[in-house]
Amino acid sequence: MNIEITDLTRRFGRTWAVAGVSLESGPGVVGLLGPNGAGKTSLLRMLATVIPPTSGKLRLLGSDPGGYGPRRQIRRRLGYLPQNLGYYPSFTVAEFVEYFALLKEMPAARVPAAVAAAIERVDLSDKARSKLRTLSGGMLRRVGIAQSIVNDPDLLLLDEPTAGLDPEQRVAFRALLRDLGQQATVVVSTHLVEDVGAACTGVALMDAGKIVFQGTPDELTGRGVGIDAVGDAPLERGYTAVLSAARAEPARETAQ
Amino acid sequence: MTAATVPAAQARAWHLPRPARLLRLELRRNLMPWLLPLFAALFWLATYRPAMAAPPLWDTRGTMLQAQTMLAFAPLLAGAAAWAGSREGRRGTGDLVDVTGLPRWAGRLAAWAAVTCWAEAVYLAGVAVVYGITAHQATWGGPLWWPIYVGAATAAAACAVGFAAGALTPSRFTAPLAAVVVFLALGAGAFALQHGARPTYSQIWPLNAQGAFPPDAIGIFYPYLPDLAIAQLMFVGGLGTVALGALGLPAVSGGRWLRSIAAAVTVAGLAAAGTAVGLAGTARLETHGIVIPALHDAASDRPVAYTPVCSAGAIPVCLHPAFRGFLPDVTAAVTPVLHELAGLPGAPVRVTQVAVTTVAQAPSNGANLGPPILSGHPAVLYLPLSDVSLPGPGTPTTAFIGELRDELPPLLNSFVGLKVLNQPGSGGIIAGPSSPGAPAQIAVAMALAQDAGLLNPFPVPGNQPRHGNGSAQGPQATGAQAQAAAQAQAGAASRFAALPAATRHAWLLTHLSALRAGDITLSEIP
């Protein structure tokens, strides 16, 4: 298992952003769905070792990231695209990707080919020499994806990767996700359920800091069948049905 | 993407090891190249123009490259480094950088190294320009490197301090604040040096080349004393090390071992800077520079061998070859005085340039330099040029000659037997005309000065002196009585100066011994 988390919590002040999450995942693409404020980004940042958990057990790629040595090992095999991608406007696309390849301590001899391959996979080869300041938002997102996959990560964490991509690029990106999921564990946090349906082998739905559904996209779709759930697509109806059920349960318990 | 689309320069760099490639990226995408025009303008204003206006002496220009250049560069370097250091915070790449394998401290050091490489390149380019021109102009010696070492270390330290400020407190305001703080810190150091109760400690300030010592008096007659420069290197190196060590202290910077190393580096930097300040506290001014006993090499006390350049004439004027270009001007300044004395008993047979005759620490980091002195048998006029402005674009030759001649009247005083207080700062003022023969001695000295075209060393009370060169009137001789005595002296002086030179010379030849002994009265002067 590349991801093993048990009762993981994260608190910011008095707010429990993640309130006891357990999840296991091997290679494949896991979609992390949920409304705004559900705790997806906090969970992803813990998985990326940006922030430590408040409590619970976390193992990534077979190691506990609590210690610096294992954490460094994990980070070398990790790809991460944050929700808000920061970038250096004066860098070119190739330089930016190379910069992160070097920071990820890739063997020097592998860097040039890896940079070229990553840029090609996000279809930015013709922009390799362009300064980042000249790129559109969608292109910058693709640069972010390129830097996250440059080291061929075993664990890839993508927070809203398709935000700003045009439909054609989203289709290409889903194909890339499926490809990456053959070898690695890919966790994609998104609001777009059609991305999950098209690219993910598993899905986890979060609400109020907890995972309220875990299964396959088909199983999530099944939850919306025969119920008067809101949504234009079957997967969306499953999504809203699960959320409605999850929110109704605490209310019912309170009423009793 | 294929290899063909990768920039050629990038392809060339692929064989480099990882740290070198990281540095190369940081060098290429640095703020510093955009600041080059500003650095060039500052260099031209702060260093190039003053250096070219100064005499072509290696030490004069070397010390300018330490002090003036760094005063202009260091604040800007700190600001540029702070901008680079705050990049992750300003651009929101902290999360991305955090989750990479390379310790954040190492990544930051690479970014600092890039800024510092640019800073050193800019500084050394300036050094190359000034030293290149000096190589064509100077008549003796070679480049002085210690001030350059201190300047280069100061540049690196300014970058380190600025970078640490930017990295630890990232904001768009950090860069201008860092520049202002470094500028004020440099100003505070200069203030402490000038007004400190114990200026010895503040000698450590990196813009202080050799304390109050005139730059033309160091590294010429004696080897350049590196004592202070070594202490300054320790100080700025320590400050820079503290800043770089502090970068590695936060939890995100690396593991426990790495942070322990960072803490040790910080402590080592503090120790080096503290030791340097302590060493500066023991500094003392000597005739060939600032000596710090613990760092002093006695070999530096041995004079540098040189062959003087001399003017042709009855009394040759000999200068250090570094001052070869000034020989005609110095000869022009002293010849009228020499002409007055030539052939008389005790007259100098030669004029020899010396670094300084005496030196003493004055308040507020000043130095009192001794005047020219007449000494030895046969007598030699030992002439320092350290206390005068040497001719150059900023100082006309006439001004130089005038300044040099202003130093000569006390020589005439001593020549005719007046007791001269050869204390530094006394201006060679005599003890006072208390001896019976002093008025005649004063009158003759006045006459010789007048004939040689020098300042009147004994202006009549009530008349404005041309320069504040002091007065010979004793504290008790005041009022109308003093004025009458002075007028009598002036009358005798005018009378004596009006004599034909040959007559005057003949009288001096026969009466100089009696005059010196105080046996001649005013009325006996022809």
Interface residues (C-beta under 8 A of the other chain):
Chain A: R45 A48 T49 V50 Y68 G69 R72 Q73 R75 R76 L78 Y80 P82 N84 L85 G86 Y87 Y88 S90 F91 T92 A94 E95 E98 Y99 F100 L102 L103 K104 E105 A108 V111 P112 A113 V115 A116 A117 I119 E120 L124 S125 D126 A128 R129 Q147
Chain B: M1 T2 A3 T5 V6 P7 Q10 A11 W14 L16 P17 R18 R21 L22 L25 R28 R29 R87 E88 R91 G92 T93 G94 D95 L96 V97 D98 V99 T100 G101 L102 P103 G107 G254 G255 R256
